[in-house]
Amino acid sequence: MLEFECPNCKEILQIPDKFIGTKGKCRKCQVAIVPVPRPAAPSTNGMVAPYGDFSNPNLLILHVETTGTSSRKCNIIELGCLKIDLIGSEIDTYWTFCNPDQHIPTKIQVRTGISEDMLAQAPYPFEVSKGWFDWAGPNPIILVDHAHFHAKFLSAPMLREDVEPPTARVLDVSQWAENLKLNLPDYKMRTLLYSVGVTIQDGHHRALDTAKGLHQLVVKLLEKQVAKLRTPDQKTLLGKILQKGYGAQHRAIYESLVAQSQLLTDASGDDFFDRQDYEARKLGVPVQTLINPGGGEDADFVLHMPEWFDEKYRAIKKFRSQPRTDDDPLVDHSGDAQWEFALMEASQSDTVEERRRFLMRAVDLRAKDPKPYEQMIGFYIKEKNYQSAHDICERYFDSENWKQPQHVSTSLKMLERLKKLEAKLAKHY
């Protein structure tokens, strides 16, 4: 049996051996597929491709705090990590501040309690990322909340210095919990942590504290994983096999974690700019960059590759099928009242200038409503200021708005608008 991921909708399909290499259709999206084994994935005999050493597993619980959500524009400010064994016992701890070499937004300082003065003497992102990988050791399985986010922030500082990050696998603990089908109302991180008695206080989102909270959750998930796995020739739970002399069962647990994880490069996603830029430099291909003749601090901006648009389009279509839920409680909400107030002020403004000022304020506060983004883009396009319109479009896709099922139609329109703006800018410059 082969575990095969549909390249279109990302559904994990179980393919019988006799159909491997045979053209068929994905049961979910009906797109034509040809299932074949991939490196570092379960092979056709059901065994996991070799990765690491199950007798000396390198399991790491990691959390980073950053200046924002975009790895292209933001940097790490703190990293905390615990190294554990297969039963969840703590082996070692790693913690460091990081100098992001940029301004830390006020809301991040409030959320974390970390000020710029505290980071003045800290190492820079490349030193932090490389130092952590050196400490982590070979073939780690990194357990995190939000695999995509952490994979990009770990990799970006190294790729910018033309250093390929070491081989690593990333396991999203929320997805792991969902795979185990825990009896919970949802699989948001706050719900999962609350289920094991952990609460994250507002104003104290710190990397090592969060990693320790995740540790308690991981211990619970390991117990559930043990209960789920059974040996082929015994009906006893695998929960009793973590005793001395049960090497085969240790292997089963370790390989179950490997099978549910992703390579660091895959977890970063196809739209990872720093990876694209790194590969372009290796091949000697000019980066698709436009220069604003007016100069200025934000003069340069980058055209997105066609693959980026394709990936976003597929993701938005996928969000359409998801049930509408509230925003993830872990997302910082400290600015909500402010952006909502700015939007209200914009609607009540007497002049265009005043309206624009409040709309821009809402965008700067990462408004959780597409309206200010759409309206500011409309203003800029009317003025034929296509570069500023392009910037607002990018900021929309840097926010969480485009991932919300209720905003699917708007997100598709914004994606088409961004594509047209880039075509216009490329022609102009």
N, C-alpha and C positions, 0 to 999 in steps of 0.2 A: 504493500500500500504506500502510495506516494502522497505527501502533503504538498499541494501546489497552490501558489497564490496567483489568482487571476490578475493579469497586468492592468486590466481596465478598472474593475471595481474593488480589487484587493481582497476579495472573498477567499478564505482558505478552503480549498476543495480536497476531499479524500479521493484519490484516483487509484482504482484497482490496477494491479501490475499489468494485466493484459491490455489496458488502454493507454499505457505510457507510450508517448511518441505518436499517438493517433490523434488526428484532428477531431475536435468536438466543440461543444458549446458550454460556457459557464452557466450553471443552473440559476444564477442570480441575475446577471445582466444580459445573458444570451449572446455575448460576444464570442467569436470563434477563438479557440485556444488550442495549442498543441502542448500538453503537459510533458515536461522533461525534467529530470533531476537538476538541481542547482547546487553549486558548491556551498559548503557550510550549511546545508539544509538536510532534513531527514531523507535518507536514501530509499531505494525501492524495496529493501527488505525490512523496512520499519525501524532500522537502527539509525541513531544520530551520527552524522559525520563527525570525525574526531575533532575535538576542540578542548584544549587544556588537559588537565589531569584530575579525574574525579576523586582520586585519593588525596589530592592536595588542592581542593577547589579554591579559586580566587574570587570570592564573592564580596562585592563592595556596595555599600549603601551610600549614595551620594546626593548632596543637594547644594545648589549654588544660588546666591543672590546676585542680581544684576542691576544695571542702571535702566533697563527696559526690556521689552520682549523681542526686539529685533537684533539678531546676532550680527547683522551687517552694520548697524549704527550704534550698538550698545556693547558694554563689556561687563565682565564679572567684577563684583566688589567683595565677595566672600565665598569660600568653598569649605565645606565640611564633609567628612567621610568616615565611615566605620568599615573595617574589614571583619568579616564573620566566617564561621564554618557552616557546614551543612545542617546543623541543628540550631543555628542562629546565635551561637555564643560569640561574643565580641573578642577579637584577636588584637586589633590595633586601631588607632584613631589618627586622623589627619585633619588639620585645620589651618587655614591661612586667610588673611585679608588679601585684597588685590587692589592695586592702584589702577583705576580704569582709564586714567589719563584723559578724563573728560568730566564735565559737570555732572553731579548726581542730582536728579530732579528732586524737588522738595518732597513730593509724595513718597518717593523711595526712601528718603532719609527718615520721614515720619514712620513709614511702614516697618523699617528694619531697625531704626535707632542708630544707624551708621552715618556718620558725618564725613565730609571731605577731609577734615583735619585728621581723623582716625586712620586715613589711608595714605597720608602724605609719604610715609616711609615704607609703604608696603611694596612688594614686587609687582611688576607689570604683568599683563595677561599672559604673554608667552612664557614667562618664567613660572607663573602659577600652573598653567596647563602642562608644561613639560615636566615640572617638578612633581606634579601629582601623578602623571603617567609613570615616571621613574619609580615613585614610591609604590604605585599599584602593582607593578610586576607584570609578568607575561600572562596573556590570555584571560583578562578579567571578564567577569559578568557583572555589569554595573546595574544595580537596582535603583530606579529613580521614579519620581513622579513627573510625568510628561517627558517621554523618551526623546521626542523630536527636539524639544527646547534644549535639553541638557546635551544631546549629541552635537548640536550646532555650536553651543557656547564652549564646549570642550575642544572642538576641532578648529574653530575659526582662528584663534590666536596662533596656532601652529601653521595652518595653511597660509596665513598672511606672511609668514617668515619662510615660506617654501619648505616646510617640514611636514612630511606625511605623518599623521597621528598613528600610534601603534595599533595593531589589531586588537579589537575589543568588541564585546557584545553588550547590548543594552536591553534590559527588561523593564518595561513599564509596569509598575506594581498595580496600577488601576486595571490595566488589561489582564494581568495575571489573576487578580481577584475576580474579575468578570469571568475568566475562563474556568475558575473553580466553582462558579455559580453559588456564591455565598448568599445567604438569605438576608439581603439588605434592600432598602428601597431604591438605591442607586449606587453607582460606583465612583462617585466624586470623592476626591481625597479627604475632604473634611468629614464625610460620612464614614469612610473607612477608618480614619484615625479615631473618630468618636467611638466606633465599635470596639476599639481596644483601650478606651479610656484616655485618649490623648486629645488635648485641645491646643490650638495655636492661638495665642493671644494677639489681638490687634496691637500694632506698634512694637511687636517683638518677633518679627519674622527673621530668625537667624539661622544660618546654614547648618551649624552643628546641632542645634536644638531640633531642627526639623528632621535631620538625619537620624537622631536618636528616637524621635517619634515614629519615623518610618521603620526603624529597627524593631519596635514593638509589634508593628503591623506585619513585618516580614516573618517574625517568629511564628505568628498566627498562621500566615499563609503557608509556611513550610509544613506546619502540622496538618493543614488541610490538604496540601499536596501529597503528603505521606499517606493520608487516609484515602486519597483518590486512587493512588497507584496500588496494584496488587501483582504479586509474582505470578507467572503463567502456570506454575505447577502447585501453588499453594493458595488456599482460600483465606489465609490470615492477612490482616491489615499490615501494610508496610510500615506502620507506625512503630513496630517493635524491632525493626531491622537496623536501626541506627546504633547497634551495639557492636562491639568488637568482633570481627570475623565475618561480617556480612558485606563483603566487597561488591558482589553483584547488585545488591539492593542499593548500595551507595551510588553505584553507577546509574541505576535507573532514576534516582532522584536528580542527580546532576544532569543527566541527559534530558530530563523533562524540562529543566530550567533553560538549557541550551536551545531546545526545540522551540520554546516560547519566546526566546529573545531574538533580536536583530543584530546584524553587524552594525557597528558605529556608522559606517558610510551609508548604509541603507536607512538607518534611523534619522539621519540628517535630511533626507528627502532629496528629490530631483531638482528642487528649486533653490538649493543651497548656493547662494552667490559666491561665497568664499571658495567653495569647492570648484565651481565653474571657472572662477578667476584663476585659481591655482593650476587647473588643467590647461587653461588657455596659455598661461605663461610657460608651462612645460613643453607645449607643442609649438611655441613661438607664434601663436595666433594673436593678433591684436584684440584687445578687449573692446567690446562694443560700447565705447564711451563717447558721449557728446559733451562738447565744451561750450559753455555759455560765454559768448564774446564779451559780455559785461563784466566777467570775472566775479570776484567775491568769494566768501567762505564756502558757499554751497554751489559753486559754479559747475562742478562736475556732477553728472548723474549717469546712470548706466541703463542701457536698453536691455530689456529682458529677452532671454532666448525663447524661441517658439515652444520649447519643452516646458518652460515655466508656465506659459499660458495654458498648455494642454493639461498640466498637472492641476492647476487651479480650477480649470473647467471641470475636470473629473471629480475633484474634491467637493465643489459646490453642488454638483449633481447628486453626489452621495449624501450631502447634508439634507437635501430635499426629502429623502426617505426617512430621516430620523425624526422621532417625536419632538415636539417643542417643549423645552425645559427652561428653567431659570438659568441664569449665568452661573458658572462654577463659583461656589462660595469662596474658593481660595483666591480668585481674582480680586485684586485690591479694589475696594469700593469707597475708599476715603474721598475720592474726588467726585462721586456721583452727584451730590447736592450741588456742587459747583458747576458742573457741565449742564445739569438740568436748569439751573438758575440762569446760566449764560444763554441757553436756548430760549428760555422764556423771555429774557430781556430782548433778544433778537426779534422775537415775534411782536414785541410791543414798541420797537424802536420807531422814531419819527423820521429818521433820515437813513439813506442808503449807507452812508459812511458808518453810522452807529450800528446798523444792522450787521454790516460786514465785520465790524470789530468784535461783536458778541459771538457771531458764528465762528470766527477764527479762534476765539477764546474756547469755545466748545470743542473744536477740533484739537487744540493744544492740550485739552484735558482728556483726550481720548474718549470722546463721547460715545456712549453705547447706543447710538441711534444714527442711522445713515444720513439723516436730513441735513445736518450742517456740512457734511462732506459734499453731498450732491449740490447744495446751494452755492458753496464757495467755488466748486468746479465750474458751475454755470456762470458765476460772475467773471472768473478768469477767462473762460472761453469767449465770452461776449467781448472782452477787452483784447482778445487774441494773445493773451499771456499764457501760452500753451505750456511753458515750462512750469509755472506755478500750479496750473491745473494738473499737470503730471505729478507734481509733488504731493498734492492733496490725494490723488488717486492712490499713490503708493502708501500714504499714511492710512488710508482706509484699509488696505490689505495688510498693513502692519498691526492693525487693531483686531479685536475679536469679532467685530461685526460680521465679516464675511463668512464666518463659521456658523452663524446662527441660522437654523432652519427657517425662521420667519423672515429672514433677509435674503433668501435665495434669489428671488427675481431681481432685486436691487443689485446684488453682487454680480450676477451675470451681466447686467447692463454696465456696471462699473468696469468689469473686465474688458468688455468690448470698447468702452470709452478709452481705457488705458491703452489698448492696442492701437486705436486710431490716433491717439495723441502721440504715441511713439513713432508711428509711421509719418505723421506730419512733421515732427521734430527732426527725424532722420533726413527727410527731404529738404527741410529748411537749412539745416546746418551742413 
